[in-house]
Amino acid sequence: MMKDEIKINSEEGEVFDKKQIALAIRNSTFNDDLKCSLLEEGILDKCQGCSLKCICDSIDQVAQNYIDKTTDVINNFNFE
């Protein structure tokens, strides 16, 4: 049975499941988007000054790296 939870219980206590985080980022590359709920809910009006900005930027880069590494151009077409 698959669980769709980002936290798992271990002997040390609750820990974050890297697989679930990785799947969330990967799944966002399939016709989905990554968005910030702080912006969407109007809590913040811009990213500048947010303490999470560097993490969000890194997540965007991880998603782009995944796309770059898993997307192969099979053929190019030229319609001139």
C-alpha positions as CSV (number, residue, x, y, z in Angstrom):
1,M,0.0,0.0,0.0
2,M,1.4,3.4,-1.0
3,K,1.1,6.3,1.4
4,D,1.0,9.8,0.1
5,E,2.5,11.5,3.1
6,I,5.6,13.7,3.3
7,K,6.4,12.6,6.8
8,I,7.2,9.1,8.0
9,N,7.6,7.8,11.5
10,S,11.0,6.4,12.5
11,E,12.7,5.4,15.7
12,E,14.1,8.9,15.9
13,G,10.7,10.5,15.5
14,E,9.0,12.0,12.5
15,V,11.2,12.5,9.5
16,F,10.6,13.9,6.0
17,D,10.4,11.3,3.2
18,K,12.8,12.3,0.4
19,K,11.0,10.0,-2.0
20,Q,7.7,12.0,-1.5
21,I,9.5,15.3,-1.9
22,A,11.3,14.1,-5.1
23,L,8.0,12.7,-6.5
24,A,6.2,16.0,-5.8
25,I,8.9,17.9,-7.7
26,R,9.0,15.4,-10.5
27,N,5.2,15.3,-10.8
28,S,5.2,19.1,-11.1
29,T,7.0,18.8,-14.4
30,F,4.2,16.8,-16.0
31,N,1.7,19.6,-17.0
32,D,1.6,21.0,-13.5
33,D,3.3,24.0,-11.9
34,L,5.1,24.8,-8.7
35,K,3.5,27.7,-6.9
36,C,3.9,29.4,-3.6
37,S,0.9,29.3,-1.3
38,L,2.2,32.4,0.5
39,L,1.8,34.3,-2.8
40,E,-1.4,32.5,-3.9
41,E,-3.1,33.3,-0.6
42,G,-2.0,36.9,-0.5
43,I,0.1,36.5,2.6
44,L,3.1,37.9,0.6
45,D,2.9,40.1,-2.5
46,K,6.5,39.3,-3.7
47,C,9.3,36.8,-3.1
48,Q,11.9,39.4,-2.2
49,G,12.5,39.4,1.5
50,C,11.0,36.0,2.0
51,S,13.3,33.7,4.0
52,L,12.2,30.7,1.9
53,K,13.2,32.4,-1.5
54,C,16.6,30.6,-1.7
55,I,14.9,27.2,-1.1
56,C,12.1,28.0,-3.7
57,D,14.7,29.0,-6.3
58,S,16.6,25.8,-5.7
59,I,13.4,23.7,-6.0
60,D,12.7,25.5,-9.4
61,Q,16.3,24.6,-10.5
62,V,15.9,21.0,-9.4
63,A,12.7,20.7,-11.4
64,Q,14.4,22.2,-14.5
65,N,17.4,19.9,-14.0
66,Y,15.1,16.9,-14.0
67,I,13.4,18.1,-17.2
68,D,16.8,18.6,-18.8
69,K,18.1,15.2,-17.8
70,T,15.0,13.2,-18.7
71,T,14.0,14.9,-22.0
72,D,15.6,13.7,-25.1
73,V,15.2,15.3,-28.5
74,I,14.4,12.5,-30.9
75,N,14.2,14.4,-34.1
76,N,14.1,18.0,-35.3
77,F,11.8,19.2,-38.0
78,N,12.3,22.2,-40.3
79,F,9.3,23.5,-42.1
80,E,10.8,26.0,-44.6
